[in-house]
Amino acid sequence: MSDHCLFCRIVAGEIPAEVVRRENGMVAFNDINPKTPVHVLVIPERHVDSLAGVEGLTPEERSDMLAFIAAVARDHDLEGTGYRVTTNHGEDGRQSVHHLHWHVMGGTRMSDMM
């Protein structure tokens, strides 16, 4: 855990979040500034700065992360209409919190630019 990382502090329960799912070292919580009707962030409990550092997770954690993301989408009934899963890396990629996180977004038709 990084003492200064916002998402590590959410994992530790120091900062409140609307957690919608938690298992196998992964946490999903609603984005506080949603861009779509469903906008959930999925993070590993263990700190990894971004996708570029994913080797810092075990192979099991990496595999569990993908299954967990799919389960979050199912939990929100997004499979029938579709959804988008994205992650950002670095300044040009618009990464605002330097803890690997995935945006699971849906509940509306996405634009090409979103």
Residue, then its C-alpha position, 0 to 999 in steps of 0.5 A: m500500500s502506498d500511504h499517499c495513494l487515493f485508491c490504496r486509502i479506499v482499499a484500507g477503508e480510510i476514505p469512503a467509497e461506494v463499493v459494489r464488489r470485493e473479492n480475490g484481491m480486487v475491489a469495484f466501486n462507483d466512480i464519484n464523477p460518472k461519465t455514463p449511467v454505470h461507471v465503476l472503477v475496478i482496482p487491485e487491492r495491492h498497489v500497482d502504478s498502472l498497466a505498465g507495472v502489471e508484472g507486479l501482480t501475480p499471474e493469478e491476480r492478473s487472471d482474477m482481474l479480468a474475470f472480476i471485471a466481467a463479473v462487475a459488468r454482469d452485476h450491472d446487467l451490461e452484457g446484453t447492451g454492451y459496455r466499455v472497459t478502459t485503463n489509462h497510463g501516464e500523463d498523455g493517457r490522462q491517468s489521474v490516479h497512479h494506481l492501476h484501475w479499470h473504468v467499466m462504463g455502460g448503460t448508454r450508447m457510447s460515442d466514438m470519442m468517449 
